[in-house]
Amino acid sequence: MLKKRIIPCLDIKDGTTVKGINFEGLRNAGDPIELAVKYEQEGADELVFLDITATIEDRKTFAGLVKDIARNLSIPFTVGGGISTAEDVRRLLEAGADKISINSSAVKNPQLIYKLAKEFGSQCIVVAIDTRFTDGSDLVYIRGGKLATSLNTVEWAKEAASLGAGEILLTSMDGDGTKSGFDLRITKLVSEAVNIPVIASGGAGSVTDFIKVFDETKATGALAASIFHFNEVPIQELKKQLKIQKIPVR
């Protein structure tokens, strides 16, 4: 069995880590490099850095910040935000990122997934899916959660996997920042529909939430932000409790 991964997420805006609720109401959470170093020391398995306004502002993710992060980290990290071409991917991998995350650009041009996976390898292509339960359906949202599409979340996850995605980062917009628990229903549906790793994101508020998402779905990773940023759940304590529950962690 794959060991489960604990993955802090740092949403970056104007060079600062921020956190909101349901993708709105952002507040400052600290310096991204300082937080990254702290999480590595505490036992994080991987990190995710998302330049959350890059797509909305039609600009590229900052390669300079990625270089600074890479100089200070030894654990794998994923970078996302404003990535739409092979050149974008090459630039970020050369800057030190281990994986890149695409969302809006993949929805607009699904063949981009195939192209990037073929050129750089599936192992470093993460397809991020922002999902919200809307009018009785699970729909995919793009442009930082601002724009609904007609895509069904599960069907899009299956298509992304078939095109060569190495991993799905599934964020429940309904749960984002609420600390009410991971969306077990949609996480279960997606993780059972694809044969690639799925990272659950959105809603983590307690150790119990992590236990449930690993016990009740096939998610191989769980991502959280505010509970780590504001020292509500220490990573070492979380891993200790998961081991007590016989959940395999690194």
N, C-alpha and C positions, 0 to 999 in steps of 0.2 A: 504493500500500500504506500502511495506517495505520502510523504510527511507534509502536514499542513503548514502553510506559510502565514506569518503575521506581517502585514505590510502597512506601515504608516504612509499616509498620503499627504503631500504638501501642495496645496493650491497656491500658485504664485500669481500675484498681481502687482505690477510696478516694482518687482524685485523683493516683495515682502510676502510672507506666508499669511494667508487669510482663511477665514472659515465663515460659512453662513448656514442658513437653514432653507431647505428646498431650493438651493441655488440662489438665494436672495439674502440681503442684509449682512453683507460681509463685515467681519471685524478682524483686526490685526492679531496674528498669532505668533509673530516673532520672525527672527532671521532664519531663512531656509537652510543655510549651511550649518549654523549652530545647532538647529533642530536635527538635521541629518546626522551630524556627528554624535549627538546625544542618543539618537535612536539606534545607531549602530552599536554604541557602547552598551546599550540596554538589551541588545539581543534581537533587534529586528532582522528578519530574513532578507527582505528587499525593501526598496523605497520606490514610491511613485511621485514624480514631480509633474504637475499640470499647470501650464501657462494658461489660465482660465479665460483670459480675454483676448488671446492671440487671434482666434478665429473671428470673433466679433469685430475686432479692430483691423482685420485683414492684414495681419503682419506675421512674421515668423517667430518661432520660439527663440529665446535668447541663447545663442551658442556660448557666449561668454560665461553666463551663469553655469551652464552645464560643465564647462571646463573647470570652473572653481569647485563645483560639487565633486567632480571626478578626482580632483587632487586631494580631496579630504575623505573620500570613502573607499572602502574595499569590498563592500557588499554590492550586489547587482542593483541597478536602478533603471527605472523606465521614465521616459520623458514624453510628454504629449502637449499638444496645443499648436494649431496653425500649420500642421505638417500635411503637405499635399503633393509632394513630388519626391522622386528618388533622390534628387539632389539635397532636399531637406533632410532626408534620412541619413544620407552619407555624411552630411555636415555634423549632425548630432552624434552619430556613432564615432566619428573621428574626434569629436570633442570629449568623448568618454562615456556616453550613454551605453548601456548594455542592451536595452530594448527601446523601441519607440511605440507610441500609442497613437492610433488614428481613429477618428470618429466621423466628423462631418464630411471630410474628403472621401472616406470610404463609402458612405451612403450615397454621395453624389456620383461617385465613379467606382462601383464595386470591383472592376478589373484592376484598380490600383492595388488591392490586396494581393491579387495574383502576381502582379508585376513586382511588387516589393518583396514578397515571399520568395519569388524565383531569384531575384537579384541578391538579396541579403540573407535569405534563409528564414523559414517560418519561425524559428526559435526566437527571433528578435522582433517579430511583428505582432503587436497586441491590438486587437480591435476593441475599442471602448464602446459600450452601448449604454446610453442614458435612456432609461425607460420610465414611463409613467402610465398608471392605469387610467385610461381616458375613455369615457362613454362606453364602458363595458369591455374595452380591449386594452391589451398591453401594447403601447405604441412607442416607437423609437423617436427620440428627440435629438435635434442637432443644434449647432451654433450655441454651445454652452447652455443647452436646455431651453433656449428661447423659442425654438421653432419645432412644432410637431410635424411628423411625417405620417404617411399612411402605412408605413412598414410595421408588420407584426414583429414583436421582439424575438419570439422563439424562432420564427422563420428566418429572420435576418441573422440571428446567431448561427443557424445551420448553414446559411449561404456563406457567411464569413468563414466558417470552418472549412467548407468545401473548397473555397477559393485559396486556402493556404494560411489562414491566420493560425498563429501558434498558441494563442491564448485569448480568452474573452475577459474583459474587465467590465462587469455588469453592475451598473449603479442604479439603484432605485431612487428616482427623484422624489417619490412620496416619502421615503424614509430619510433622505439626506439631511444630516444635522439634527434630526429629531431625537436621537438616542432612544427610540422606541423599539429597537431591534431590527435586525436584517429582515428584508422582505423574503421570507422563507418560501412563499408560494412561487414567485417568479424565479428565484434562484434555483429552486428544485426543478422547475420546468426546463430552464435553459441548461442546467448542468447535466440533466438526463438526456437532453436532445442532441448534445454534441460530444465528440470523443476527444476534445482538447481541454486543457485546464480552464476552469472558470474561477475568477476571483469575485467574491461577493463584496459589494460596497453599498453604503448608505444605511444609516440607522443604528450603528453600533453604539451601545450605551453602557454595557456591563460585561463582565466575564461570561455570564449566562448566555448572552447573545451570541458569543463566539462558540460556546459549547453547542448551542442549538443549531447554528448554521452548519457546523461540521458533522453533527449527529444526524440531522434531518435532510441534508442535501448532499450532493456530490461535489460541492465547491472544494477546491484544493487550496484556496487562499482566502483570507479575509482582510479587507482593507478598512482602515478607520483613520479619522483625522482629529477631531476636537477632543476625544477622550484621551488621546496621547498628547496633543498640544498643551492641554490645560491640566495635565498630570492627574487625570481622574482614574485611569487604569494603567498602572506601570506594566510595561511589556514583560518584565521578568516574572511578576506575579501572575500575569495572564497565562504565560507558558507553564508555570508551575501548576496552576489549576487545571489546565488542559491535560497535562500529564497525569494528574490525579484521576481525571475522568477517562484515562486510557485512550486519549486522542493523541496520535503520533505527531509530535512537533520536532523541529530541528533543534 
